Amino acid sequence: MKKTLALMLVLATLLTMAAGCSGNHDADKGDTQGANASSVPAEDLKQLSGKVVYWSMFNEGEPEAQAIQKAADMFMKDYPECEVEIQWTGRSNQNLVGPALEGGEQIDILDNFSYGMSTERYLDITDMMNEPAYGQKDVTVAESILPVLNRANEQGQVQAGLAKDKYYGVQMFPWVVGFFYNKDLFAQAGVTEPPKTWSEFVAVCEKLKAAGINSITCDDAYMTLIPNNYLARLVGSDKIAAMSANASDPAWQSEEVKQAFAQMEKLSDFMSPQTATNKYPAGQQEFALGEAAMYLNASWMPSEVADTAGEDFPWGFFAFPEVEGGVEKAGYSSVGGIPLAVYSKSQNPEAAKEFLRYVISKEVQDFLAELGGAPATVGSEWTGPRAECTDVIGAADKVSGLNCDLSSEFVSAVFTIEMNKVLTKQTTADKAVSVLTSEASKY
């Protein structure tokens, strides 16, 4: 897995399956979903008919897929002249959708896209987003969604050159980056609450080490999250953007960059000895086996280690600590979701928009939460291992991407490699900064 493929980190086996109306599913599943489906008041129903085809990144059986199917069942119950056909295309759907569209295949809804890849593909759905939300009283669809997800969607649109005050997609199935931690190991070390600042975080690491516990583990897929999050909070998102755009930007030679390297060198004393050789998902497995106390990751991680961790794992979660003296404050978080959109050349755009409204409904999102997934609606609680993610994503007021938007050839080829060496004691902070300076002119 490459570090730069942010949302591709939620790996699964490619599975392409078609799911049409409820008749395409086994009887037990269909009966359960049908019994739970609640109809929209008759006066609110629209004049809709025909087929809606949705190509989804999820695989049938995943919590997200089950929630989407529930929305489809509810929609088809209320609109019996409509049919929802879902293609469960798996994580490679971005590679499959383009050729399918070019071949003239009907696709009305697509997900897991980047606005920057093809801005003309996405229909303006602002009218639907301003309609009343299903299951949320006196709020619009847009207002029913976690504000930070709308902010992330807006950022993506603006960066691609799309209008800021419109909706060309909607963020669902949210994720947030933070430290997962083992509550039992914290208790063994006498740590009573998770840290909120970097100084407190280092103090927690010292307590864990004194108790003979590996404070932090990681692997090659996610190690860059630690220095990127520290540096972004220290220098701020504006400087991160400038540093990504130009390896010769003066910020690369700043005292803040030197401080980031120095702090990672200090943190190396608390990293698991296995970190240097951990290949994904070895670090996650080390954490899930209780051999290390913390692992920085996105909120999808519990699903990736569910079999190893088991049902009784003592999951905890806290936001990446605020860096004292840094530009970004506590509300700065790496947050995102899976964007869903109506194709601009949809053969049934009105029905497609209405179906999205069902996916976004609180009933469907609460159903997703019951399955252990991450709901996107205000007031819906995340459950199980992700329960404490609710507070972190709810407090987020400034959004960044998975790697804090620090991304370029120079970052991948030099900065990340040197940072990883420092974190695993393969070099010193001073030597790494020297390499950074000497290599910048090549990019």
C-alpha positions, 0 to 999 in steps of 0.5 A: 500500500502506498502512503499517498493513497489516503482513502485506499487504506481501507483495503478489501478484496475486490468484489463486483456484484449487482444488487437490484431491488429487494428481490435480489437479496435473501429472504431473511435480509429483505424481511428484516429491512422491509419491516424496519423501513418507515415511509415518508408522509404521502403528501411529501412523496414526489412523482418518480419512476424508473431505474436508479443505478448506483456504483459503490466502492463498498462490498456487499455485506459491509456495514456501509453496504447494508445501510445503503441497501436499507435506504434502497429498500425504504426508497423502493417501498415508498416509490414502487415504480422505481428500482434501485440497482446497486453495483458493489464494485469494491475499492477499485471503483474509481478505475471502473467508473470512468470506462463504464461512463465512456462506454455509455453505461447507465450510472446515476450515483457514484462514490469515492471520487475526487472532485479534481479528477473530473469536475464535469461529472457531478450534478448540482444537488443543492436543491436536494440538500436544502430540502427537509431532512428525513428523521431530523425535525425542522432541519434541512438535509445539509443541516442534518449532516455533521458540519465538519463533513460539509466543510470537508466537501466545500474544501474539496469543491473549492480546490477543484475550482467548483462553486463554494456555495453549491453542493455537487456531492455529499460526504457520508461514512465519515472518518477522523484521525486520532490515537487509538489506545489500549485503556488497560495498558494506560491503567497499568501505567497509572494514566487516568485520562488521555492527553490533550497537549503534546507535553501531556502526550510525552508525559504519558509516553514516559509513564508507559515506558517506565511501566515496561510498555511500548508506548507507540507502534506503527508501520510503513503505511501510516508512520508519516501521520505522526510527523505530518500531524505535528508539523501541520499543527505547529506551522499551520495549514497555509504554510503546509500548502506552500511547502507542498507547492514548492520544495524551495519554500523558506518554511522548509528551512524554518526553526519549526521544521527543525523542532518537528524533527527534534520532537520526532527524535525524542519520540523515537525513545518511546516507539516499539522496537518493531516499528523499524521493520513493521510492514503494514499491517504488522504495526496494527496487529502489534497494537491489536495483540496488546503489545503496544499502547497507542497507534495513530490512525483513522477511525476505520482501523478497528474494522481492519483488526477486528479478528485479532483484537476480539470483542473485549479489546479495551478501545480508547481514542483521543485527538492528536494532541495540540502542539503548544505554540502552534498555529492550529488549535484543538479543533484542527483535525484530519477528517473526511468521508466518502463522497456521494454524487449524482452523475451530471448525465444521469438518466434519472436525476430526480429519482437519484437525488431523492434516493440520496436523501434516503441514504442521508436520513437519520434512520439509515445512519442510525442503522449504520451505527448499530452495525458498527459503522460511522454515521454522518448525521448530527446526534447519531452516536458512533458505537463499539470501538469507535464510540469515542470518535464521536467527541473528536469529530464533533469538536473538529472545526478545521479540516485537513486531509489524511496526511494533513495535506502535506503532499508532493514528490519532495515530501514523499521522496525526502521528508517522509523518508528522513522523518521515518528514519528519525522515528526509528532511530536510523538517523538523527534529527540534525542529519535529517535536516541536513539531508532535507536542505541539500535535497530541496534544490532537486525538486 
